[in-house]
């Protein structure tokens, strides 16, 4: 059975008890409406730690005024049932007032990793994510926090955050979980029509093929341009960007000498999808 707690005080009492018993605690931060990708994060946490917490909080500070905060899918009862099925110890389901009490004014940001890629069209998104994650790490005091690689820019930002602020939490990244057609699993996939979904499945196909050609030694500039053309042709919606970046710093690269990531963001109708693919330099 999964216990639900809604306040910082209740959560800390339980975590302090576990730590007092020398038990390691994993945190899986989510915005709810759980799916198989979240389950993969939970299972990764359970492999590392003896106790698992899943937070469910649709964070208003990472949405811009024109984004889908109010419409973002929510189903707490379904989520908690799923957590119980997967033997999660604790669900932390706070109210917005619990996370952001009256007169809350602190903002956490990691500028070095949040000026490019998704940040260009979502200027306040990453500071909202960084702020809520810093709060969750301080509230939950986890030994390990688990994030998916689908949100790769977010993952790298959080790794930088805990290093810079000396937060004693290990950040564990889990490879992107995909649908049977290759589309990266996302809570927002429910917004897609059948036709849109079929086109969205081409994102993974194009990224993986481009990554293979890059690893084989083909010129990055030419391959990235070709990927953009293919995304425009086969997906057929607004491509915000497709870029090849250093896997650690996210700086754009023109030569493949170190591990890299090929990243893209595409808006299909009104649904914004992101994906990425690892790219390794050719071994000699």
Secondary structure, DSSP 8 states (H G I E B T S, - for coil): --EEE-SHHHHHHHHHHHHHTT--EEEEEE-SS--HHHHHHHHHHHHH-SEEEEEE---GGGS-TTS-TTTS---HHHHHHHHHHTT-SEEE---HHHHS-TT-------GGGSSSGGGGT-TTHHHHHHHHHHHHHHHH--SEEEEETTSHHHHHHHHHHHHHTT---EEEEE---B-TTS-B--GGGGG--HHHHHHHTHHHHHHHHHHHHHHTT--HHHHHHHHHHHIIIII-SEEEEEEEEETTT--B-SS--S-EEEEEEEEETTEEEEEEEEE-----
